[in-house]
């Protein structure tokens, strides 16, 4: 069965404190995958901006580069193995997020959500040591 996208409204209502409707487990898992990606992506972006001094490129408005791709590539193209692993993890997380956010059917969603959390924990942990 395809995902009922209105389940996200129920989740939004629950998160906003409106307990009148309860979202499906699928909506929660999809949101988990999406939020895990953004946790890892934003931490990686901010690391580049604040630590590795990519401020000019990462603060352009309107953006002249795809910032998601730029961040992933900065890590993947590094000679440092920790950076490369972060880039690879960001790639996997993006694939998971795109499926969760756009596909009507996502198989193995529970394991994808668990893997997304695990990968995000790894990315953030590694960033904290750089």
DSSP file (Angstrom, degrees, kcal/mol; ACC not computed):
  #  RESIDUE AA STRUCTURE BP1 BP2  ACC     N-H-->O    O-->H-N    N-H-->O    O-->H-N    TCO  KAPPA ALPHA  PHI   PSI    X-CA   Y-CA   Z-CA
    1    1 A X              0   0    0      0, 0.0     2,-0.1     0, 0.0     3,-0.1   0.000 360.0 360.0 360.0 140.1    0.0    0.0    0.0
    2    2 A X        -     0   0    0      1,-0.1   103,-0.2   103,-0.1     2,-0.2  -0.398 360.0 -92.0 -77.3 156.4    1.3    3.5   -0.8
    3    3 A X        -     0   0    0    101,-2.3     2,-1.0    -2,-0.1    -1,-0.1  -0.433  28.4-131.3 -69.6 136.2    2.0    6.0    1.9
    4    4 A X    >   -     0   0    0      1,-0.2     3,-2.5    -2,-0.2     4,-0.2  -0.798  17.0-159.2 -87.9 101.7   -0.8    8.3    2.9
    5    5 A X  T >  S+     0   0    0     -2,-1.0     3,-1.6     1,-0.3     4,-0.4   0.693  84.1  73.2 -61.4 -20.4    1.0   11.7    2.8
    6    6 A X  T >> S+     0   0    0      1,-0.3     4,-1.3     2,-0.2     3,-0.7   0.645  77.2  79.9 -69.1 -11.7   -1.6   13.3    5.0
    7    7 A X  H <> S+     0   0    0     -3,-2.5     4,-2.1     1,-0.2    -1,-0.3   0.794  83.0  63.4 -62.5 -26.9   -0.1   11.2    7.9
    8    8 A X  H <> S+     0   0    0     -3,-1.6     4,-2.8    -4,-0.2    -1,-0.2   0.849  97.7  54.8 -66.0 -32.7    2.6   13.9    8.0
    9    9 A X  H <> S+     0   0    0     -3,-0.7     4,-2.6    -4,-0.4    -1,-0.2   0.919 107.1  50.0 -65.0 -41.9   -0.1   16.4    9.0
   10   10 A X  H  X S+     0   0    0     -4,-1.3     4,-2.5     2,-0.2    13,-0.3   0.906 111.8  48.4 -61.8 -40.7   -1.1   14.2   11.9
   11   11 A X  H  X S+     0   0    0     -4,-2.1     4,-2.9     2,-0.2     5,-0.2   0.928 110.7  50.6 -64.8 -44.1    2.5   14.0   12.9
   12   12 A X  H  X S+     0   0    0     -4,-2.8     4,-1.7     1,-0.2    -2,-0.2   0.903 111.0  49.5 -59.8 -40.7    2.9   17.7   12.7
   13   13 A X  H  <>S+     0   0    0     -4,-2.6     5,-3.1     2,-0.2     4,-0.3   0.917 111.3  48.5 -65.4 -42.3   -0.2   18.1   14.8
   14   14 A X  H ><5S+     0   0    0     -4,-2.5     3,-1.5     1,-0.2    -2,-0.2   0.928 111.9  48.9 -62.6 -44.4    1.1   15.7   17.4
   15   15 A X  H 3<5S+     0   0    0     -4,-2.9    -1,-0.2     1,-0.3    -2,-0.2   0.808 108.3  54.9 -65.1 -29.1    4.5   17.5   17.5
   16   16 A X  T 3<5S-     0   0    0     -4,-1.7    -1,-0.3    -5,-0.2    -2,-0.2   0.450 126.6-101.0 -83.7  -0.2    2.7   20.8   17.9
   17   17 A X  T < 5S+     0   0    0     -3,-1.5     2,-0.9    -4,-0.3    -3,-0.2   0.533  81.2 131.9  95.8   6.3    0.8   19.4   20.9
   18   18 A X    > < -     0   0    0     -5,-3.1     3,-0.6    -6,-0.2    -1,-0.2  -0.814  29.4-179.4 -93.9 102.4   -2.5   18.6   19.3
   19   19 A X  T 3   +     0   0    0     -2,-0.9    -1,-0.1     1,-0.2    -5,-0.1   0.260  52.0 106.1 -86.0  12.8   -3.3   15.1   20.4
   20   20 A X  T 3  S+     0   0    0      1,-0.1     2,-0.4    -7,-0.1    -1,-0.2   0.815  86.1  27.9 -64.9 -30.3   -6.6   14.9   18.5
   21   21 A X  S <  S-     0   0    0     -3,-0.6     2,-0.5   -11,-0.2    -1,-0.1  -0.984  73.1-141.8-134.7 146.3   -5.1   12.6   15.9
   22   22 A X        -     0   0    0     -2,-0.4   -11,-0.1    -9,-0.1   -12,-0.1  -0.909  20.5-131.2-109.3 127.7   -2.3   10.1   16.1
   23   23 A X        -     0   0    0     -2,-0.5   -15,-0.1   -13,-0.3   -16,-0.1  -0.317  29.6-100.2 -73.4 158.8    0.1    9.6   13.1
   24   24 A X     >  -     0   0    0      1,-0.1     4,-1.6   -17,-0.1     5,-0.1  -0.311  27.0-113.9 -72.0 160.2    0.9    6.3   11.7
   25   25 A X  H  > S+     0   0    0      1,-0.2     4,-2.6     2,-0.2     5,-0.2   0.859 117.8  58.8 -61.4 -35.6    4.1    4.4   12.6
   26   26 A X  H  > S+     0   0    0      1,-0.2     4,-2.8     2,-0.2     5,-0.2   0.904 102.9  51.3 -62.7 -41.1    5.2    4.8    9.0
   27   27 A X  H  > S+     0   0    0      1,-0.2     4,-2.1     2,-0.2    -1,-0.2   0.899 111.4  48.4 -62.2 -39.7    5.0    8.6    9.2
   28   28 A X  H  X S+     0   0    0     -4,-1.6     4,-2.2     2,-0.2    -2,-0.2   0.919 112.7  47.2 -66.8 -43.4    7.1    8.5   12.4
   29   29 A X  H  X S+     0   0    0     -4,-2.6     4,-2.2     2,-0.2    -2,-0.2   0.917 111.9  50.0 -65.4 -42.8    9.7    6.3   10.7
   30   30 A X  H  X S+     0   0    0     -4,-2.8     4,-2.3     1,-0.2    -1,-0.2   0.919 111.9  48.2 -60.7 -43.1    9.8    8.4    7.6
   31   31 A X  H  X S+     0   0    0     -4,-2.1     4,-3.0    -5,-0.2     5,-0.3   0.873 108.1  55.5 -65.4 -36.5   10.3   11.5    9.7
   32   32 A X  H  X S+     0   0    0     -4,-2.2     4,-2.2     2,-0.2    -1,-0.2   0.925 108.8  47.2 -60.5 -45.2   13.0    9.8   11.7
   33   33 A X  H  X S+     0   0    0     -4,-2.2     4,-1.9     2,-0.2    -2,-0.2   0.929 115.1  46.3 -61.7 -46.1   15.0    9.0    8.5
   34   34 A X  H  X S+     0   0    0     -4,-2.3     4,-2.1     1,-0.2    -2,-0.2   0.926 113.8  46.3 -64.9 -46.7   14.5   12.6    7.3
   35   35 A X  H  X S+     0   0    0     -4,-3.0     4,-2.1     1,-0.2    -1,-0.2   0.852 109.1  55.7 -67.5 -34.6   15.5   14.3   10.6
   36   36 A X  H  X S+     0   0    0     -4,-2.2     4,-2.2    -5,-0.3     5,-0.2   0.935 107.5  50.1 -62.2 -44.8   18.5   12.0   11.0
   37   37 A X  H  X S+     0   0    0     -4,-1.9     4,-3.3     1,-0.2     5,-0.2   0.949 111.5  47.4 -57.3 -49.1   19.8   13.1    7.6
   38   38 A X  H  X S+     0   0    0     -4,-2.1     4,-2.4     1,-0.2     5,-0.3   0.829 108.2  55.4 -67.5 -30.3   19.4   16.8    8.4
   39   39 A X  H  X S+     0   0    0     -4,-2.1     4,-1.8     2,-0.2    -1,-0.2   0.951 115.0  39.3 -62.0 -48.1   21.1   16.4   11.8
   40   40 A X  H  X S+     0   0    0     -4,-2.2     4,-2.4     2,-0.2    -2,-0.2   0.930 117.1  49.7 -67.7 -45.7   24.2   14.9   10.1
   41   41 A X  H  X S+     0   0    0     -4,-3.3     4,-3.1    -5,-0.2     5,-0.2   0.941 112.3  45.8 -60.6 -49.3   24.1   17.2    7.1
   42   42 A X  H  X S+     0   0    0     -4,-2.4     4,-2.6     1,-0.2    -1,-0.2   0.882 112.8  50.2 -66.7 -37.3   23.8   20.4    9.2
   43   43 A X  H  X S+     0   0    0     -4,-1.8     4,-1.9    -5,-0.3    -1,-0.2   0.920 114.3  45.5 -63.7 -42.0   26.5   19.4   11.6
   44   44 A X  H  X S+     0   0    0     -4,-2.4     4,-2.3     2,-0.2    -2,-0.2   0.919 113.3  49.5 -66.7 -44.0   28.8   18.6    8.6
   45   45 A X  H  X S+     0   0    0     -4,-3.1     4,-2.6     1,-0.2    -2,-0.2   0.928 112.1  47.9 -59.3 -46.2   27.9   21.8    6.8
   46   46 A X  H  X S+     0   0    0     -4,-2.6     4,-3.1     1,-0.2     5,-0.5   0.846 108.1  55.4 -67.1 -32.9   28.6   23.8   10.0
   47   47 A X  H  X>S+     0   0    0     -4,-1.9     4,-2.6     2,-0.2     5,-2.0   0.950 110.9  44.6 -61.9 -47.8   31.9   22.1   10.5
   48   48 A X  H  <5S+     0   0    0     -4,-2.3     6,-1.9     3,-0.2    -2,-0.2   0.928 118.3  44.2 -61.2 -44.0   33.0   23.1    7.0
   49   49 A X  H  <5S+     0   0    0     -4,-2.6     6,-0.4     4,-0.2    -2,-0.2   0.916 126.8  27.1 -67.8 -44.4   31.7   26.6    7.5
   50   50 A X  H  <5S+     0   0    0     -4,-3.1    -3,-0.2    -5,-0.2    -2,-0.2   0.797 134.7  24.1 -94.4 -31.5   33.1   27.2   11.0
   51   51 A X  T  <5S+     0   0    0     -4,-2.6    -3,-0.2    -5,-0.5    -2,-0.1   0.858 128.4  37.6-102.3 -50.1   36.1   24.9   11.2
   52   52 A X  S   <S-     0   0    0     -5,-2.0    -3,-0.2     2,-0.0    -4,-0.2   0.406 104.0-123.9 -89.7   3.1   37.3   24.3    7.7
   53   53 A X        +     0   0    0     -6,-0.3    -4,-0.2     1,-0.1     3,-0.2   0.901  61.0 143.1  60.9  50.9   36.5   27.9    6.6
   54   54 A X     >  +     0   0    0     -6,-1.9     4,-2.3    -9,-0.2     5,-0.2  -0.101  26.5 131.4-100.9  32.1   34.2   27.4    3.6
   55   55 A X  H  >  +     0   0    0     -6,-0.4     4,-1.2     1,-0.2    -1,-0.2   0.875  62.1  53.6 -57.2 -45.7   32.2   30.4    4.7
   56   56 A X  H >4 S+     0   0    0     -3,-0.2     3,-0.5     1,-0.2     4,-0.3   0.936 114.8  39.0 -59.3 -49.8   32.0   32.2    1.4
   57   57 A X  H >4 S+     0   0    0      1,-0.2     3,-0.9     2,-0.2     7,-0.3   0.898 117.8  48.9 -68.3 -40.7   30.6   29.3   -0.5
   58   58 A X  H 3< S+     0   0    0     -4,-2.3    -1,-0.2     1,-0.2    -2,-0.2   0.534 112.1  48.4 -81.1  -5.6   28.3   28.1    2.3
   59   59 A X  T << S+     0   0    0     -4,-1.2    -1,-0.2    -3,-0.5    -2,-0.2   0.319  77.8 127.4-114.4   8.1   26.8   31.6    3.0
   60   60 A X    <   -     0   0    0     -3,-0.9     2,-0.4    -4,-0.3     3,-0.1  -0.427  53.3-134.0 -66.1 136.4   26.0   32.6   -0.6
   61   61 A X  S    S+     0   0    0      1,-0.3     2,-0.1    -2,-0.1    -2,-0.0  -0.970  94.8  25.6-137.1 122.2   22.4   33.7   -1.1
   62   62 A X  S    S-     0   0    0     -2,-0.4    -1,-0.3     1,-0.0    -3,-0.1   0.620 111.4-116.0 -71.4 154.5   20.9   32.7   -3.4
   63   63 A X        -     0   0    0      1,-0.2    -2,-0.1    -2,-0.1    -5,-0.1  -0.308  24.0-166.6 -63.0 136.1   23.1   29.6   -3.5
   64   64 A X  S    S+     0   0    0     -7,-0.3     2,-0.3     2,-0.0    -1,-0.2   0.463  75.9  46.0 -97.9  -4.4   25.2   29.2   -6.6
   65   65 A X  S    S-     0   0    0     -8,-0.2     2,-1.1    -5,-0.1     3,-0.1  -0.938  95.6-101.9-131.7 156.4   26.0   25.6   -5.7
   66   66 A X     >  -     0   0    0     -2,-0.3     4,-2.9     1,-0.2     5,-0.2  -0.709  36.6-159.5 -74.8 104.5   23.9   22.7   -4.5
   67   67 A X  H  > S+     0   0    0     -2,-1.1     4,-2.5     1,-0.2     5,-0.2   0.823  85.8  54.8 -63.3 -33.3   25.0   22.9   -0.8
   68   68 A X  H  > S+     0   0    0      2,-0.2     4,-2.1     1,-0.2    -1,-0.2   0.937 113.6  40.9 -65.0 -45.7   24.0   19.3   -0.1
   69   69 A X  H  > S+     0   0    0      2,-0.2     4,-2.8     1,-0.2     5,-0.2   0.904 113.6  54.5 -67.8 -41.2   26.2   18.0   -2.9
   70   70 A X  H  X S+     0   0    0     -4,-2.9     4,-2.4     2,-0.2    -2,-0.2   0.934 109.7  46.3 -57.9 -48.6   29.0   20.5   -2.0
   71   71 A X  H  X S+     0   0    0     -4,-2.5     4,-1.6     2,-0.2     5,-0.2   0.944 113.7  48.1 -62.1 -48.8   29.2   19.4    1.6
   72   72 A X  H  X S+     0   0    0     -4,-2.1     4,-2.9     1,-0.2     3,-0.2   0.935 113.3  48.1 -56.9 -46.8   29.2   15.7    0.7
   73   73 A X  H  X S+     0   0    0     -4,-2.8     4,-2.8     1,-0.2    -1,-0.2   0.855 104.3  59.1 -66.8 -35.1   31.9   16.1   -1.9
   74   74 A X  H  < S+     0   0    0     -4,-2.4    -1,-0.2    -5,-0.2    -2,-0.2   0.897 114.8  37.6 -60.1 -38.0   34.1   18.2    0.4
   75   75 A X  H >< S+     0   0    0     -4,-1.6     3,-1.1    -3,-0.2    -2,-0.2   0.923 117.8  48.4 -78.2 -45.5   34.2   15.2    2.7
   76   76 A X  H 3< S+     0   0    0     -4,-2.9    -2,-0.2     1,-0.2    -3,-0.2   0.858 111.5  50.3 -63.6 -35.9   34.3   12.5    0.1
   77   77 A X  T 3< S+     0   0    0     -4,-2.8    -1,-0.2    -5,-0.2    -2,-0.2   0.439  88.2 110.1 -85.8   0.6   37.1   14.1   -1.9
   78   78 A X    <   -     0   0    0     -3,-1.1    -3,-0.1    -4,-0.2     6,-0.0  -0.323  69.7-136.2 -71.5 156.6   39.3   14.6    1.2
   79   79 A X  S    S+     0   0    0      4,-0.0     2,-0.4    -2,-0.0    -1,-0.1   0.608  81.2  96.9 -84.8 -13.6   42.5   12.7    1.6
   80   80 A X  S  > S-     0   0    0      1,-0.1     4,-2.3    -5,-0.1     5,-0.2  -0.641  71.1-145.0 -80.5 128.4   41.6   12.1    5.3
   81   81 A X  H  > S+     0   0    0     -2,-0.4     4,-2.2     1,-0.2     5,-0.2   0.845  99.0  54.3 -63.6 -35.8   39.9    8.8    5.9
   82   82 A X  H  > S+     0   0    0      2,-0.2     4,-2.0     1,-0.2    -1,-0.2   0.913 110.0  47.5 -64.1 -41.9   37.6   10.2    8.6
   83   83 A X  H  > S+     0   0    0      2,-0.2     4,-2.5     1,-0.2    -2,-0.2   0.923 110.4  52.0 -63.8 -43.9   36.4   12.8    6.2
   84   84 A X  H  X S+     0   0    0     -4,-2.3     4,-2.5     1,-0.2    -2,-0.2   0.899 108.6  50.9 -59.7 -41.0   35.8   10.3    3.4
   85   85 A X  H  X S+     0   0    0     -4,-2.2     4,-2.7     2,-0.2    -1,-0.2   0.910 108.9  51.0 -64.4 -41.8   33.8    8.1    5.8
   86   86 A X  H  X S+     0   0    0     -4,-2.0     4,-2.7     2,-0.2    -2,-0.2   0.932 110.4  50.0 -59.2 -45.8   31.6   11.1    6.7
   87   87 A X  H  X S+     0   0    0     -4,-2.5     4,-2.0     1,-0.2    -2,-0.2   0.911 111.9  47.3 -60.0 -43.6   31.1   11.8    3.0
   88   88 A X  H  X S+     0   0    0     -4,-2.5     4,-2.2     2,-0.2    -1,-0.2   0.901 112.2  49.5 -64.9 -41.1   30.1    8.2    2.3
   89   89 A X  H  X S+     0   0    0     -4,-2.7     4,-2.7     1,-0.2    -2,-0.2   0.900 109.0  52.5 -64.8 -40.3   27.7    8.2    5.3
   90   90 A X  H  X S+     0   0    0     -4,-2.7     4,-2.2     2,-0.2    -1,-0.2   0.883 107.6  53.1 -62.5 -37.7   26.1   11.5    4.1
   91   91 A X  H  X S+     0   0    0     -4,-2.0     4,-2.1     2,-0.2    -2,-0.2   0.947 111.1  45.1 -59.7 -49.3   25.6    9.9    0.7
   92   92 A X  H  X S+     0   0    0     -4,-2.2     4,-2.4     1,-0.2    -2,-0.2   0.918 112.6  51.1 -62.4 -43.8   23.8    6.9    2.2
   93   93 A X  H  X S+     0   0    0     -4,-2.7     4,-2.8     1,-0.2    -1,-0.2   0.880 108.4  52.4 -61.9 -38.0   21.7    9.1    4.5
   94   94 A X  H  X S+     0   0    0     -4,-2.2     4,-2.9     2,-0.2    -1,-0.2   0.913 108.8  49.6 -64.8 -42.2   20.7   11.3    1.5
   95   95 A X  H  X S+     0   0    0     -4,-2.1     4,-2.0     2,-0.2    -2,-0.2   0.933 113.1  46.9 -61.2 -45.7   19.5    8.2   -0.4
   96   96 A X  H  X S+     0   0    0     -4,-2.4     4,-2.5     1,-0.2    -2,-0.2   0.926 113.7  48.4 -61.1 -44.8   17.5    7.1    2.6
   97   97 A X  H  X S+     0   0    0     -4,-2.8     4,-2.9     1,-0.2     5,-0.2   0.919 108.5  52.8 -64.2 -44.0   16.0   10.5    3.1
   98   98 A X  H  X S+     0   0    0     -4,-2.9     4,-1.8     1,-0.2     5,-0.5   0.915 111.7  46.6 -59.1 -42.2   15.1   11.0   -0.5
   99   99 A X  H  X S+     0   0    0     -4,-2.0     4,-1.9    -5,-0.2    -1,-0.2   0.942 114.8  46.4 -63.6 -47.0   13.2    7.7   -0.4
  100  100 A X  H  < S+     0   0    0     -4,-2.5    -2,-0.2     1,-0.2    -1,-0.2   0.857 118.7  41.7 -64.5 -35.5   11.5    8.5    2.9
  101  101 A X  H  < S+     0   0    0     -4,-2.9    -1,-0.2    -5,-0.2    -2,-0.2   0.703 130.6  18.4 -86.8 -20.4   10.5   12.0    1.7
  102  102 A X  H  < S+     0   0    0     -4,-1.8     2,-0.3    -5,-0.2    -3,-0.2   0.691  96.2  90.1-125.9 -26.1    9.4   11.3   -1.9
  103  103 A X     <  -     0   0    0     -4,-1.9     3,-0.1    -5,-0.5  -100,-0.1  -0.587  57.0-149.2 -85.8 137.3    8.6    7.6   -2.5
  104  104 A X  S    S+     0   0    0     -2,-0.3  -101,-2.3     1,-0.2     2,-0.5   0.841  90.3  38.9 -67.9 -33.4    5.1    6.3   -2.0
  105  105 A X        +     0   0    0   -103,-0.2     2,-0.5  -102,-0.0    -1,-0.2  -0.978  64.2 176.4-122.5 127.5    6.5    2.9   -1.1
  106  106 A X    >   -     0   0    0     -2,-0.5     3,-0.6    -3,-0.1     2,-0.2  -0.956  17.1-152.3-130.4 113.0    9.6    2.3    1.0
  107  107 A X  T 3  S+     0   0    0     -2,-0.5     5,-0.1     1,-0.2    -2,-0.0  -0.561  77.6  18.3 -83.6 150.0   10.5   -1.2    1.8
  108  108 A X  T 3> S+     0   0    0     -2,-0.2     4,-2.3     3,-0.1    -1,-0.2   0.832  74.2 157.7  65.5  33.3   12.4   -2.0    5.0
  109  109 A X  H <>  +     0   0    0     -3,-0.6     4,-2.6     1,-0.2     5,-0.2   0.856  66.9  54.7 -62.4 -37.2   11.6    1.3    6.5
  110  110 A X  H  > S+     0   0    0      1,-0.2     4,-2.0     2,-0.2    -1,-0.2   0.929 112.7  42.0 -63.8 -44.3   12.1    0.2   10.1
  111  111 A X  H  > S+     0   0    0      2,-0.2     4,-2.5     1,-0.2    -1,-0.2   0.853 113.0  54.6 -71.7 -32.7   15.6   -1.0    9.4
  112  112 A X  H  X S+     0   0    0     -4,-2.3     4,-2.5     2,-0.2    -2,-0.2   0.908 108.4  49.1 -64.2 -41.6   16.3    2.1    7.3
  113  113 A X  H  X S+     0   0    0     -4,-2.6     4,-2.1     2,-0.2    -2,-0.2   0.923 112.1  48.0 -64.0 -43.8   15.3    4.3   10.2
  114  114 A X  H  X S+     0   0    0     -4,-2.0     4,-2.2     1,-0.2    -2,-0.2   0.914 113.2  47.6 -63.3 -42.5   17.6    2.4   12.6
  115  115 A X  H  X S+     0   0    0     -4,-2.5     4,-2.9     2,-0.2     5,-0.2   0.878 109.0  54.9 -66.3 -37.6   20.5    2.6   10.1
  116  116 A X  H  X S+     0   0    0     -4,-2.5     4,-2.3     2,-0.2    -1,-0.2   0.914 109.4  46.8 -61.6 -43.1   19.9    6.3    9.6
  117  117 A X  H  X S+     0   0    0     -4,-2.1     4,-2.4     2,-0.2    -2,-0.2   0.923 113.5  49.0 -64.4 -43.6   20.1    6.9   13.3
  118  118 A X  H  X S+     0   0    0     -4,-2.2     4,-2.0     2,-0.2    -2,-0.2   0.927 112.6  46.7 -63.2 -46.1   23.3    4.8   13.6
  119  119 A X  H  X S+     0   0    0     -4,-2.9     4,-2.6     1,-0.2    -1,-0.2   0.899 112.3  51.0 -63.3 -40.5   25.0    6.5   10.6
  120  120 A X  H  X S+     0   0    0     -4,-2.3     4,-2.7    -5,-0.2     5,-0.3   0.907 108.1  51.8 -64.9 -41.5   24.0   10.0   12.0
  121  121 A X  H  X S+     0   0    0     -4,-2.4     4,-2.4     1,-0.2    -1,-0.2   0.907 111.1  48.9 -59.8 -40.8   25.5    9.1   15.4
  122  122 A X  H  X S+     0   0    0     -4,-2.0     4,-2.6     2,-0.2    -2,-0.2   0.923 111.2  48.9 -64.9 -45.2   28.7    8.1   13.7
  123  123 A X  H  X S+     0   0    0     -4,-2.6     4,-2.8     2,-0.2     5,-0.2   0.948 114.9  44.0 -59.8 -49.7   28.9   11.2   11.6
  124  124 A X  H  X S+     0   0    0     -4,-2.7     4,-2.1     1,-0.2    -1,-0.2   0.903 113.2  51.2 -65.6 -41.0   28.3   13.5   14.6
  125  125 A X  H  X S+     0   0    0     -4,-2.4     4,-0.6    -5,-0.3    -1,-0.2   0.928 112.9  45.6 -60.7 -45.6   30.7   11.5   16.8
  126  126 A X  H >X S+     0   0    0     -4,-2.6     3,-1.3     1,-0.2     4,-0.7   0.918 110.9  52.7 -65.6 -43.3   33.4   11.7   14.1
  127  127 A X  H >< S+     0   0    0     -4,-2.8     3,-0.9     1,-0.3    -1,-0.2   0.877 103.5  58.6 -59.5 -37.0   32.8   15.5   13.6
  128  128 A X  H 3< S+     0   0    0     -4,-2.1    -1,-0.3     1,-0.2    -2,-0.2   0.685 106.2  49.2 -67.5 -16.8   33.2   16.1   17.3
  129  129 A X  H <<        0   0    0     -3,-1.3    -1,-0.2    -4,-0.6    -2,-0.2   0.551 360.0 360.0 -97.6  -9.2   36.7   14.6   17.2
  130  130 A X    <<        0   0    0     -3,-0.9    -1,-0.2    -4,-0.7    -2,-0.1   0.479 360.0 360.0 -80.2 360.0   38.0   16.6   14.2
